[in-house]
């Protein structure tokens, strides 16, 4: 994907991450990145942490979201924020997608 300011759905590469999860990078520069993560029912976004700020919007589906020891069910239209180095993860209860925004960009995704 080039660094165009206009990003079209049909031009976005879909990366299969396995185990019912795929990812599409919707746009980025060095400071900001937006990513769509698609989940099949039952797929697990394993608990992890990273130094990036992350805010996530539930685009569709239902997810059990853990932030540290706090576990809640979020559905379409809900969102969460994970502070730098906060352990977080998701379990997809109903097929759907999450929109993740990171600051700075996740170089490990590129």
C-alpha positions in Angstrom: 0.0 0.0 0.0 1.4 3.4 -0.8 1.1 6.3 1.6 -1.8 7.9 -0.3 -4.2 10.2 1.6 -7.1 8.4 0.0 -7.5 4.7 0.9 -10.1 2.6 -1.0 -11.5 -0.6 0.5 -10.9 -2.6 -2.7 -7.2 -1.7 -2.6 -6.4 -2.7 1.0 -4.5 -5.9 1.4 -6.0 -8.5 3.8 -3.4 -10.2 5.9 -4.5 -13.6 7.3 -3.1 -14.0 10.8 -4.6 -17.5 11.2 -6.9 -18.9 13.9 -9.9 -16.9 12.6 -8.3 -13.5 12.5 -7.3 -11.2 9.6 -6.0 -7.7 9.5 -6.1 -4.7 7.1 -4.0 -1.6 7.6 -6.2 1.3 6.8 -3.6 4.1 7.0 -0.5 5.1 8.8 2.5 7.4 9.2 5.2 7.3 11.8 2.9 8.6 14.6 -0.5 7.2 13.9 -1.9 3.9 12.5 -5.5 2.6 12.0 -6.1 -1.1 11.5 -9.2 -3.2 10.9 -9.1 -6.6 12.6 -11.7 -9.2 11.5 -12.6 -12.0 13.8 -14.5 -15.3 13.3 -16.7 -16.4 16.3 -14.5 -17.9 18.9 -11.2 -16.3 17.7 -9.0 -15.0 20.4 -6.9 -11.9 20.4 -4.4 -13.2 22.9 -3.6 -11.1 26.0 -0.5 -8.9 25.3 0.9 -5.5 25.9 2.9 -2.9 23.9 4.3 0.6 24.5 1.8 2.1 22.1 -1.4 3.9 23.1 -4.4 2.1 21.6 -8.0 3.0 21.3 -10.4 0.4 19.7 -13.9 0.8 18.3 -16.2 -2.3 17.9 -17.2 -2.0 14.3 -19.4 -5.1 14.4 -19.9 -8.2 16.5 -19.6 -8.9 20.2 -16.4 -9.2 22.1 -15.3 -10.1 25.6 -12.5 -7.5 26.3 -10.0 -7.8 29.1 -8.0 -4.8 30.2 -5.8 -5.9 33.1 -8.1 -7.8 35.4 -11.3 -5.9 34.2 -13.3 -8.1 31.8 -16.4 -6.7 30.0 -18.6 -7.5 27.0 -18.6 -4.9 24.2 -20.8 -4.8 21.2 -21.1 -2.7 18.0 -20.6 1.0 18.7 -18.7 0.4 22.0 -15.0 1.2 22.4 -12.0 0.8 24.8 -8.7 2.4 25.5 -5.5 0.5 26.4 -2.8 2.6 27.9 0.8 2.0 27.1 2.0 -1.4 28.5 -1.5 -2.3 29.7 -2.2 -6.0 29.2 -5.3 -6.5 27.0 -7.0 -9.1 24.8 -10.3 -10.1 23.3 -12.5 -13.1 22.7 -14.9 -12.9 19.8 -18.3 -14.0 21.0 -20.1 -13.1 17.7 -18.3 -12.7 14.4 -17.2 -9.1 13.9 -14.4 -6.5 13.4 -12.5 -4.1 15.6 -11.0 -0.8 14.4 -7.7 -0.2 16.3 -5.9 3.1 16.3 -2.3 3.2 17.6 0.1 6.0 18.6 2.8 5.7 17.5 2.5 3.3 14.6 3.0 -0.4 15.1 6.2 -0.9 13.1 5.9 -4.6 13.8 2.7 -4.7 11.6 4.5 -3.3 8.5 
